Amino acid sequence: MTDRNPIIVINVLMAAKGHQIGRLVASCSNVVWYDAPTNGEHPWLPSKGILNDKMGHFHFDRRFKDDTTIPPVLDYARRSEYANERPELSFEKCGYGLNKLIYVTHSKLDEAKDYFKGKHLVVLDKSEERFFETSWNYRVGKTKKLMSELYTREECIQALNDTKDNYIEHMDANDFTINSVDDLLDEDTFKSFCNKFNLIFNKQDYDKVKDFLNRK
């Protein structure tokens, strides 16, 4: 990848609602959505038929309606036992820079910055309780192994703590940092985020996603 690309990286801990945040960001007019029918053809529609969709309908994968995908990278690629954890990403769907693309990752922030060379939305939310209610029961990549089969509870707690410490150490003024998804549910904060990253705020679509996220 080059030093100039259209990717917006959402650095978020597991169980910190990264896919809800991703859907909010994808409400912007110049952000490409992973519009495979299984993800919901728009970010305000529920996913159905993807890995882990039974854990919640906000989840999405990196697949488009023409069945092309953006590959797993870094920590997710390692957990899934992919040979190449740093593939060259294609931005063809973005019109080669005209639009933006989101990528949700749980990787360390310094590693993500070194690889993606994009813009970073850093989320500081951490909840061990929510992790063991949700992500602990997720299946991962091509292996389909449960997180609880790959790691001990102690290893997961340590990873959450280490990753948040890493965020705090490596975030800087170029990033947009929030405490949780709730910050972006505030329209003024979301607009500030859009302004920083040159995103086109779309009031109608933003409200649709907010309404979707607020449904029980």
Beta strands, then each sheet from edge to edge (+ up, - down):
strand 1: 7-11
strand 2: 31-32
strand 3: 100-105
strand 4: 119-123
strand 5: 139-140
strand 6: 145-146
strand 7: 176-178
sheet 1: 2+ 3+ 1+ 4+ 7+
sheet 2: 5+ 6-
end
